[in-house]
Amino acid sequence: MKNITILCYVGFFLLALGGCSPSNPTVATIGDEKYTLREFENDYVKNNGGWEQCEKTTLEERKNFLDLMVNYRLKVKEAYDKGLLNDPELQKEIKLYRSSVAQSYILERELVQPAVQQFYERRKELVRASHVLIRVHPDAQPEDTAQAYERAMNIIAEVPYRSFDSLARQYSQDVSVQRNNGDLGYFTSGRMVGEFEDACYALKAGEYTKVPVRTQYGYHIIKVTDRCPNKGIMGIAHIVLEISEQMDSAKVRDSIWAIYREIKSGLPFDTAAARYSMDYNSKYNGGFVGAYTRDRLATEVGTLLFNTPVDSVTEPVGFHYGYHIFKVKSLKPLPPFSELEKDLRTTYQQTRYQSDHKRLVDKLNREYNVRIVDSVLEKLSVAFDTTKTPAEKNWRDTVDVELLRAILIQTRANNYTVDDVLEKINNNQEMSGTQLTKTNVEKLVKKIAETAGLEQYALSRIPAYPELEKLLREYQDGIVLYRIEQEKIWNAITVNDSVLREFYEPRKEKYRWPDRVNFAEIYVLSDSLAKALYQRIKKGEDFLALAEKMTVRAGYKEKQGVWGFQAYTVNPLYERASKMAVDSVSEPFRYQAGWSIIKTLAFDSARVKTFEEATPELIGAYQDYMAEKLKQAWVQELRQKYQVKENMDVLREAFTRKRAQ
């Protein structure tokens, strides 16, 4: 079909670039270009289910795929030789694609992947820290920020001479300080805001920050009190006795110790839990309450349990509400990175990505000295019809040609003209609905400028990543192939009644209607109304006129409730209508969210479609038919023009070596 997309080419043909050596012989030549065995194998594996699967394929199957790849390369070669890459519109499209893909790729490789890996490495260790918080609003005035900073520095000066918990009690503005003395317990990556976490993992046990750490909450003075290995995930069971107002706490304590002695004397823990525990959610499940990492437990409980051997029972532990006996059921080490990667990525995206991304973007904008030319922005901001948005076709037509050429954003590496910026806005879906007022235009330009440094950096990094270069080349090949196939194939196909009738006659048996039925429906939302309408129909009121007045099915009132001819199996309404006689009316029945009454209008037996009925299908089928004929003729012409040679002896060697790791 003519509407085939460029990405079909890019997605299907994943070309591999490589050299030729004695161990990598040439399987085909296309003019002066060589297609090596390694390239063929890589292409085949990507499109046919993996190396092991490809080893089982026949020589004929491989030959067919080789022909396919050679034909692809021939058409791409012809497109380049004809200079299609020089088309300015195509160059714009490729430029935007290169920028978008390069930025996404670099962010993934140089920001997200290292951060997720660091998340995992940090998960191997738990940190315990205390802090003093001096609150500062994120948008605080400079003088307020400076005052808070000075106050924090004064507190830091006291750290060597006073206990940290006393400093926290005296100075911290964290509401939890009254119950925890500033002690945040154990935690690992992803549990604290980024700046706080980074500061903690940079300190050894016993060390504290020499300057305040700024987060969204204010300034923190942090002291790391412990660092220990993460032992993994512990399965925990318990027996709990609660203290109520009617109970003597001493008696509860005596009871829990009595239970503990029974367990130590041989009473199975599961039996004791079922018999004594007051936790009705777990008592009949052996007391099991779940699997926890140490940082998910209260500090004292975590310390106790993670120092208790598996299958061991703790002595009773008291809290203000009652007493527990714990049993460690299992202890699983930290899973490998591959098992945690998906969850780590999600955690990173939710907790760190936005701030890390902004920090990187700001850093690159400083490095590339990104600057908006204010005088040009001032002219551009008032150059649009303010009632329009970038989603409208001619939204840029009011911008003067001279202004389009003016430099709007400057960077150390490259400058952006007004036309460049407008092209980016035009291709940004998020910006498409923005009304082009002066203020909004300024915001859109600033938004484009925000990523200018990242764009320049990403483009400069392309040579460092061969797989990225390959991906970009594949897209470029795909787009020039799309252009030349439009020119050589699709634009050469003429569709009119004459050629379609000639195509239809010998093939008309392929275009058939099944048995079909047509009916009309009155659809209402209450059974009482449906019954009343049914009685009116029985008394002789015209069904179609009543449907036009009363049906509430969207789009059917104007059609007098008529659904049109369709196969019996299209939906339950057609199925019911197919079992009724012509002109018969059903009683009301429940359907979807309301009630339906239907009248069977006519049947149409299975038959060949007329030319007029088949025309919509014929157009597509004819285009596909002619496109295939034209492609075959074109490929034969290209094979002769570029003197293609395929080496079957080399092809027989495919997949006979072990795949390189």
N, C-alpha and C positions, 0 to 999 in steps of 0.2 A: 504493500500500500504506500501511497505517496507520503503519508504522514509519519513514516518511520523516523525515529529520533536519532540524533547523533550518538546518544549514549549507548544505543544498541551496538554500534560498532565498537565503541570504547570498551564496553562491558564484555563483549564476546572475544575480541581479539586482543589478548594481553601479550604483546610482543616482548621478546627478550632480546637484549642487545649483547653482542659478544663477538669475540674474535674467532679465528680459525687456526687450528694447530693440528699436528699429526694425530693427537688424541681426540680432536674435535673436527672431524672431516666435514666437507661441504655436502649437504644433502640436495641442494638445489642452487642454481645460479639464475638470477633475473637480470639480464643485461650484465652490468659490471658489479652487481651486488651479490654477496654470498649469503646463503641461508644455511647455518651450520646444524649439525646433528644435535648439539646441546640446546640450541634455540628451539629446534623442532620438539625435542623431548619436553622442554619446559612449557612450551605452548600446549602440547598435547595433554600434559599432566593437569594444567590449570583448567582445561576445558573438558576433561574426561575422567574426573574422579580419583586422582591420586596415582602414584607410581605403581603400586601393586596391581591396581586395576588395569593400568595401561600395559603392563607386562603380558596380560592375557589377551590383548587385542590381536587381530589377524593382520597380515601384511596388506590385505585389501583395505581394511579399515584405516590403516595408517596412510596408505596411498591416497585415499579419499580426503583425509585431513590435510595431507601435504598439498594436494591440489587446491584445497580451500585456502590455505595460508598463502600459497604462491599467487593465487588470483587476487587475494586481498592486497598483497604487496605490490602486485602489478598496478592495480588501480590507484593505490597511494602514490606510487612512483610517477604515474601519468599525471596525477593532480599536481605534484610538485613541479614536474617538467613544464606544465602549462602555466605555471606562475600563479596558481590560485591563492597561494599563501600571501601574495602581495595585496590582496583585496583589503582596503582600509577597514571596512566593516568587520571582516573576519579577524583582522589584526586586533581590533578593539575587543572582540569577543575572547580571543585567546589571551590577551593581556589581562582582562578581568578574571578569567579562569585561573591563570597562573598565579595571580595575586591571592585569590581566595584560597586555592588549594595549598599554596606555599605557606600561608599564614596558619591554616588549620594544621598542616603537617608539622610545622616547627613548634607550634604550641603543644601539640601532642608529644613530640619527641624531646623537646628541651624544657618543657614546663610540667606537663601532666605526668608523663612516665617517670621522670626522676622523683617527683613529689610523692607519687603513689609508692614507689620503691622505698623512699625514705619513711613513709608511713609504716610500711611493713618492718623495716629495720628497727624503728623505734618501738614497734609492738613487742620486740624481743625483750624489752626492758621496761620496768615500772619505775616511775618517779614519784616521790612523796615531797610535797612542797608546802610551805606556809607563805602567806603574803600579808602585806599592809596595803590597803587601797586608799588612794586619795582621789576622790571622784572629780572628773573634769568632763563636761559635756563635749561631744565631738565637735560642735560648732561654737565652742566657747571663744570669747574675745581673747586676743593675744595677751593682754595684761592678766586675765584670770588664769590662763594656761601657765604663764611664767610664774605666777604666785604659787600655783599648785606644784610646779616643778621644784621651786625653791623649798617648799615645805617638805617635799619628798626627799630632797637632798639632805636636809637637816635631820630627818629621821634616819637616813642611811648612816650619817655620822655617828649616831648613837648605837648602831648595831654591835660594834665590838665590845661595848661596855654594859649591855643589858640583854636579858633574855628576850628572844624574838617574840614569844607569846605575850610578854608584858607590853612590848611596843605595839603589837597588834591590838591588844585590848585598849590601849590608850589612844591610838591614832587612827586605826583602820575605820573606813566608812563602808565596809562590806557588812551588810545586815546580818550575815551569819557569824560574825566574829564573837558574839556573846555566847554562842554554844560551842564554837570550835577553836577559839583563840587564834584564828587565822590559819589553822591547819586544814588544808584541802584534801588530805589523805593521798592515796595512791591513784595515779592515772597514767594513761598512755596516749599515743597519738590519736588525734581526732576528738579528744574530750575537752580540750581547752581552746580558747581563741588562739589564732596562729602565733601572734607575737609573744604571748605568754608561754605557749608550748615551746617555741624556739629558744626562749631565754632559759627555761628550765632544763632542756636537754643540753644546753651549753655549759651548765654548771655541774661540778662534782658535789657529792654529798658533803654537806657542811659549808658550802660556799653560798654567797649571796650576791645579788646584783649591785655593782658599784655605782650605777646610774639607774634612775627609774625607767621602767618599761612602760611605754605608752600603748594602750589598747583602746577600744571603743568605750570602755568604762572609765578610763582615767589613767593615773600613774600607779604602777605597782612596784613595791619593794619586795623582792622574792628571795626566799632562802630555801634551798633544796636540802631536805633533812635525811633523805635516803634514796638510794638507787639499787634496785635488785632485779635479778633475772625474772622474766615472765614465765612461770611454770606451766601456763596453759589454762585449760578449762576444767573446772572441778564440778563433779556431780555431787549434790548435797542432799541429805535427808535430815529430818529433825523430829523431835518430840517436844511439844510446847505445853506448858501449863500456865494459864493466865491468872493474874491477880485481879480480883474484882473488889468492889467496896465491901461486899459481904464476907470476903475471905481474909483470913489472917495470913499475911505474907510469910510469916515464919512457918506456918503449916504447909504452905505451897512449896517453900524451900525444902522442908523435910520430905515432902512427897516426891519431889523431883529427884532428890538424892536416893530415896528408897527405890525409885524406878531404875536409877543408874546402877545401884548395887545388884538389882535383879538381872540387868543386862550383863553385868560383869560376871554374874554367877551362871550365865548360860542362857537366859531368856533371849530368843532371837529379837533383833531390833525391830523387824517388821511386825512381829506379834505385839511387842511393847507399844509401838506406834498405834496400831489398831485398837489396843486396849486402853491406852491412857491419853494419847495426844488430843489436845483441844483444837487442833487445826483440821477442820473437817474437809478441807480441800485435798489434804495429803495423807491423812491417817490411814486410809484403806489402800494407799498406794505405797506402802512401806515407808511413809513419811517423806517421800521424795518431793523436793520443792524446785528442782531445776538444776541447770548447769550454769556456772558463773566463772568469769575471770575475776582476779583479785580486786581489780579497780572498780568492780560493780558491787562490791560488798563494803559494809561499814569497816573502817580501818581496823578496829579491834577484832572483829569477826574474821576478816580476811587474814590478819596476822595469825590468829589461832588456827584456822582451818588449813591454811597453806603450809603450816608446820606440823600438820597431823597426817600420819601415814594413811594410805588408802585402806579402806575396810576397818579403820579404827574409829572409836567413839570418844567424844570429848567428855570431860566432866561437865556438870551443869554450869550454865552461864546465865547470870542474872541481868535483867534489864528492868526498867521502871514498870513495865507492864506484865512481867512474868519471867519464866525461866525456860531455857532451851537445853536439850541434849542434842548435839550434832553428830552425824556420821558422814564420813567422807566415802562416797560410793565409788568414785572413779576420778582419775586425773589424766586428761589427754593433753599432750604437748601442743604448742602453737602449730596450727596446720601450715603446710608449705604455701609459698606466695601464690602459686597457681590457684589454690582453693580459695584464697582470701581476696584475690585481685579485684573481682567484681564488686564486692562489698567495700573494699578500700577505695575504689574509684568513686563509688557513690558517696561515701563519707567525705572524700576530698572535694568533690564537686559541691557538696552542700556546705562545707565548713571553711574551705581555704581557697577554692579556685578564684572566686571573684576578687578577693583582696590580692592574691598572688598575681593575677592577670593585670590588675590595675597598676600594681607596683612595677611589673615588667614593662607595661606600655609607657608609663611615666618615665621610667629609666631610659628606654629607647628613644622617646621623644626628646629627652635632654641630649642624649648622645648624638642624635641626628639633627639637633638644633631646628626642630619643627616650628614654623612660624606662619601665622596667617597674615596675608597682606591686607591690612585694615582698609586701605583706600579702595581696593578692588572689591572687598566684601561689602563695603558701603554701597557701591554701585549695583552689585548683584542683588543685594537684599531688597531693592525696590524695583527690580527689573521684571517681576512676574505679575501675572493676573492673580490677585490675591484670592479669587474664588476657586482657583484650580488646585489640584494636587498632582504629585508625580505619577499617579496612576493614570492620568488622562494623557491621551496620545500626543497632543501638541503643546504640552505644558512648557516646553523650552523655547517655543517660537518667538517669544517676545524679547529674548536676550539678543543683544546686538552682536554681530559677527566679530567685531573688534574686541568686545568684552570677552567673548568665548576664548580668544587666544591669550588673554591676559593671565599672568601667573597669580594664582590665588593662594596656594600653599607652597612655602619654600622648605626644603630640607637640605642637609649637607650632601646627600647623594643624588637627589632628583627633585625637580619642581613639578607641581601640579597646576595645569591651566584650569580655567573655569570650566572648559569643556570636559576635562578629565574628571573633575569633581561632580559635575552634573551627570556624567555617565555612571559614576558610582552610586549616586542617589537614585538614578533611574533603575538600577539593578538591585537595589536594596528593598526587599519586600516590606521590612519594618517601617521604611520611610514613605512607602507609596501612598498612605492615606493622610499625610501631613499637609494641611492647608498652607499655601505659600505666602504667608504674611511675612513682613520684615523680620519679626522676632523669630519665627520658625525657620526661615531661611538661614539666619545666623546660627541657630542651633544645629541645623543639618550640616552646615559647613564645619562647625566645631567638632561635630561627631565624626565626620570623615577625617579631620585633622588628628583626632585622638589616636587613630591607628596608623598614621602615616609612618611613624618610626618603626613600628612593628612590620609594616609592609616592606619597607626598604631593607630591613634586617633579614626578613624571610627570603626575599628575592636574592639577597647576597649569599644566603646559605644553601641555595639549591645545588651548587656543585659539590657540596660536602655530602650529599645524600643521593647516590646513584639511583636508588629506587624511586625517589621523588622526581628526578630528571626523567626517568623512564615513564612514570605515570603522566607527566606533563606532555611528553612526546606522544604518548598513546592518544591523549585527547586531541592534540594537534593533528595527528594522522587521521583520527576519526572525523574531525570537522572538515578537513580538506576532502576526505573521501565522500562525506555527505554532500558537499558542494558539487563535486564532479559527477556523482550519481544523479543529482538533481538535473544537471546540465545534459548528461549523456543519455539518461534513461527516462526519468519522470517527465521532464519537459518535452521529450520527444513523443510522448503518448497522447494521441488525440482521441477524445471520447465524444461520440455523438450517436444519435439514434441509429444511423446507418450501420456503423461498425458494431454497435451493441446487438442489433437485430441479427446480423450475420454471425455473431458470437453465440447468440441465444439459441438459434434454430437447432444446431446439432447437439445441444446440451440441455435442452429444456426439460428433459426428464429428471434432471438433477434438482430442479427448482419446483418443489411440490408443496401444496398445503396438506396438512393432516385433516382428519374429520374435525370440523369446527362448529361452534355454536355462538349465537349472539343473543344477549339478554339485556334487560333493563332492570335497574334496582332502585328501590326506595330505601334509604338508610337513615334511621333515626336513633336517638340515644335512649329512649324509654320504651319499655314493653307496652305500656298502656297506650301510648300514641301509635305504636305499630299496630296494635289490635284494632284501634279506631279506624286507621287508614285502610286496613284490610277489609273491614266491614263496608267502607265506602266503595272500595273496588268491587266487592261482591254485589253491591247494589247498582253497579253499572258505570261508576265514575271512570273517566279515561285514565289509564295507568300512567302514560307518558306525561300528560298534563299535571297529574298529581305529583309525579316525580320531580318535575320542573319546579313546583312550588315547595315541596316538603323535604326532599333529600338533603342531607347535610354533609354528604361526602364531598370533600374539596374537589372542585373541577368538574363535577358531574351534574350540577344543577342546570348549567347552560346546555348540557347534552341530553337533557331529559332523562338522566340516569342510565343512558345506553352505554354499554361497555365495548361493543364491537366484537367482530368475529375473532375467536382465539381457539386454540386446541382445548380439548376437554380437561386436560391435566394442569392447566396453568395455575389454577387456585381452586379452593373449595367451592366458590360461587359458580365457576364454569362447570365443575364436576356435577354440582346439583342441577344446574340448568340443562346439562346434557341428558339427564334422566327424566326430564319433563317433556310433555307434548308442547308443540308450538301453540302459542297464545294462552297456555295455562299459567296460573299464578300460584306461587307457593304461599303457605301460611307463614306468618312472621317466625323467624328463628334467630337465635343468638349468633352474632358474628362479630369478631374483634371486640370493640368496646361498646357496641350498640346492638341494634336489631335490624334485620334485613327482610325485605319482601322482594322476590324476583319474579319476572315474567319472561319466559322463553319466547324470543321473537322469530328466530329462524335457524336452520341448520345448513351447513355447506359441506357436502361430502368431499373426501380426499380427492384431490385432482392436481393436475399440472398448473402452475401459476401462469397467468397470461404474461405477455411481455411487459406490460405496464406494471403489473404486480411484482415482477421479478427485477425490475430495473434497479432499485437500490442495491441489491446483491450483485447484479451483473456488473455494475460500475467497478466495484472493488475487485471482483474476480477477473474482469477483463484487464484492469490495470496490472494485477499481479501476473497474469498470463503474458502480457506483452513485455512487462519488465523482465521476466525470466528469459524470454526470447532475445531481447535486446542485450541483456547481460551476457548471455552465452556468446552471441556474435561479437560483442565488444571484447570479452576476455580472449577469444580466439585471435582477434585482431592484435591485442596487446601481446599475446604470447609470440606472435610472429615478429612484432615490432622490436621486442626486447630479447628475443632469442632465449627462451627459457629452456633450461636443461635440468632434469631430475635424475638423481643417481640412486637407482633401486638397490644397488649393492650396499651403499651406505645406509639406506633406509632399513635394510634387513638387520643392521647392527643396533637399531634403536632398542633401548631398554635391556640390552644384554649385559651391561655393566651394572655394578651396584651403585645405587644412587649416592652421590656425594653428600655427606652430611653438612 
